[in-house]
């Protein structure tokens, strides 16, 4: 009897996902991409063509079937099922109860925030950090920087701490449980990163089932989606260095933000890899 290969399993899994009508957007954008991620994770193989002909064991087939069933029936996002998410090319632990990494800010980190940052940042803070992925990726990009990770949620703080250790950043990272700036020591930063909850009240009522597995605290941004952003902008001049850069994702609430702050020199960079609603703010862009 011929054993099934990785390619066979990916094809079958993609068909199942497509037929089930699952919603993507937690690190993958299609049935084929998600099936590939699932099968390769279970088979513990790299994402390259040589893996496609590898045989899949009976135990691995059973595990793939179990995960597929839960993904299709319960609509649980794949990173929660695997306990792993990838962001900006780095691997992060992920647990239920913390928002799954997927921000288009990853593209800007890959560009080193050029040309908007004049110098490599010395002090970085990631507010509403969740798993810590954005701040950690930035700190790995700028190896001479120090990093503060802050989140109001205790589970996120624990997970962010685990990811700091995974990437060996303990010596230059502080992880703080804080409601935005409340528990952050006085001082300014060269790079302020924030991916706050920004889903407005209307969109919260119509979220696909996949997104309903994520914590409301990490998604709901109030009536206009900007509850946290209003607070962030209110103290920006006290916390951002003169040549520093504030980078914030507001997604579909971008139009509401522009209406609320017509006087602010918000810059919306083109995102070649997809995504929307990331703004930059600094004295350099004014």
HELIX and SHEET records of a PDB file:
HELIX    1   1 UNK A    6  UNK A   20  1                                  15    
HELIX    2   2 UNK A   31  UNK A   43  1                                  13    
HELIX    3   3 UNK A   49  UNK A   53  5                                   5    
HELIX    4   4 UNK A   58  UNK A   74  1                                  17    
HELIX    5   5 UNK A   78  UNK A   82  1                                   5    
HELIX    6   6 UNK A  105  UNK A  110  1                                   6    
HELIX    7   7 UNK A  133  UNK A  141  1                                   9    
HELIX    8   8 UNK A  154  UNK A  166  1                                  13    
HELIX    9   9 UNK A  170  UNK A  172  5                                   3    
HELIX   10  10 UNK A  201  UNK A  204  1                                   4    
HELIX   11  11 UNK A  209  UNK A  212  1                                   4    
HELIX   12  12 UNK A  216  UNK A  218  5                                   3    
HELIX   13  13 UNK A  227  UNK A  234  1                                   8    
HELIX   14  14 UNK A  236  UNK A  239  1                                   4    
HELIX   15  15 UNK A  251  UNK A  253  5                                   3    
HELIX   16  16 UNK A  254  UNK A  260  1                                   7    
SHEET    1   A 2 UNK A  84  UNK A  87  0                                        
SHEET    2   A 2 UNK A  90  UNK A  93 -1                                        
SHEET    1   B 6 UNK A 173  UNK A 177  0                                        
SHEET    2   B 6 UNK A 146  UNK A 151  1                                        
SHEET    3   B 6 UNK A 123  UNK A 127  1                                        
SHEET    4   B 6 UNK A 189  UNK A 194  1                                        
SHEET    5   B 6 UNK A 240  UNK A 249  1                                        
SHEET    6   B 6 UNK A 278  UNK A 281 -1                                        
END                                                                             
